[in-house]
């Protein structure tokens, strides 16, 4: 009579195949993500991002913002400006809040 109470051990080939398959899947997913990220942006994308940065800086003129909100928004706008410069190689047309 067979002892069915002990768990079956997985073969080393099966485990290795599973690990290699999982690594291949992860590499494929990263390759797809990198491919889409590295695609060149169109002029429309650049204009859209530039408008977003301008709106961000414009939002700093809102009088109902607290000092903390204003500081956080300013940091966010600065980060957007820096990312734009890295992505497109030149600064956006609006790089600071409008003068009051």
C-alpha positions in Angstrom: 0.0 0.0 0.0 1.2 3.5 -0.9 1.7 6.2 1.7 -0.5 9.1 0.4 -0.1 11.2 3.5 3.4 12.6 2.7 3.5 15.6 0.2 4.9 15.0 -3.2 8.3 16.6 -3.9 8.5 18.7 -7.0 11.2 17.7 -9.4 14.2 20.0 -9.8 13.6 20.4 -13.5 10.0 21.5 -12.9 11.1 24.2 -10.3 13.9 25.4 -12.5 11.5 25.7 -15.5 9.0 27.6 -13.4 11.7 30.0 -12.2 13.2 30.6 -15.7 9.7 31.2 -17.1 8.9 33.7 -14.3 12.1 35.6 -15.0 11.5 35.6 -18.7 8.0 37.0 -18.1 9.4 39.8 -15.9 12.0 40.7 -18.5 9.4 40.8 -21.2 7.2 43.1 -19.1 10.1 45.5 -18.4 11.1 45.5 -22.1 7.6 46.5 -23.1 7.4 49.2 -20.5 10.8 50.6 -21.5 9.8 50.5 -25.2 6.7 52.6 -24.6 8.5 55.0 -22.3 11.3 55.6 -24.8 9.0 56.4 -27.7 9.5 60.0 -28.8 6.8 62.4 -27.7 4.9 64.3 -30.3 4.7 68.1 -30.5 1.1 67.8 -29.2 2.4 65.9 -26.1 5.0 68.6 -25.5 2.5 71.4 -25.8 0.1 69.6 -23.5 2.8 69.2 -20.8 3.8 72.8 -21.2 0.2 73.9 -20.7 0.0 71.8 -17.6 3.2 73.4 -16.2 1.8 76.9 -17.0 -1.5 76.0 -15.2 0.5 74.7 -12.2 2.4 78.0 -11.9 -0.8 79.9 -12.4 -2.5 78.1 -9.6 -0.1 79.7 -7.2 -1.9 83.0 -7.6 -5.0 81.6 -5.9 -5.5 83.6 -2.7 -7.3 80.9 -0.8 -4.2 78.7 -0.6 -2.5 78.2 2.7 1.2 78.7 3.1 1.7 74.9 3.2 -0.4 74.3 0.1 1.4 77.1 -1.7 4.8 75.6 -0.8 3.8 72.1 -1.9 2.3 73.4 -5.2 5.5 75.3 -5.9 7.6 72.2 -5.3 5.3 70.2 -7.6 5.6 72.9 -10.3 9.4 73.0 -10.0 9.5 69.2 -10.3 7.3 69.2 -13.4 9.6 71.9 -14.9 12.7 69.9 -14.2 11.2 66.7 -15.7 10.1 68.7 -18.8 13.7 69.9 -19.3 15.1 66.4 -19.0 12.5 65.0 -21.4 12.7 67.6 -24.1 16.1 69.2 -23.6 14.9 72.7 -23.1 12.9 74.6 -20.4 9.2 75.2 -20.8 8.0 78.7 -21.7 6.8 79.3 -18.2 9.3 78.4 -15.4 8.2 80.5 -12.5 5.0 81.9 -11.0 3.5 85.0 -12.6 4.3 88.3 -11.0 1.6 89.7 -8.8 
